[in-house]
């Protein structure tokens, strides 16, 4: 969807150094990388079908990808080993989001960036009621996606400082179209 592509364009070019993508999906972010600034790309993805697509997309975009078929709640990487961690349209579908965010924080260098673009909880109470009603259906049709994740709170609760955050409705159904994007840093 075009609005989601525009959101990716707002954060992905800021990735640098050793990069970890959480829930890489089919590799839709590769096209937006500023490749001269990237030294290595690692990714985690629990879905085997998406993992295969990500590998093909990495080849197409000339990106050497180190990919692991695992969940974000159990990252196998050393402490403080990444310069950038990316999450785009992933936080909504991680069952143990708090644990995953702690793991992300653990593997980030002290001066690292957490780049995110996510849909989430609307600021409008009426829309939030619809998000809650539609969660059960959305989870079944969209890989476990929850519509009402409070993205800023999840980031802050995992000991991150929000360096930059923006939010707005993008074109699309309001229950799905409130977006947050920006960057955060570990507080450690």
Helices and strands as residue ranges (DSSP letters): H 2-11, G 12-14, E 17-22, G 30-32, G 35-37, E 38-44, H 48-60, E 65-68, G 72-74, E 82-88, G 91-93, H 97-107, E 108-119, H 125-141, H 151-157, E 160-169, E 178-186
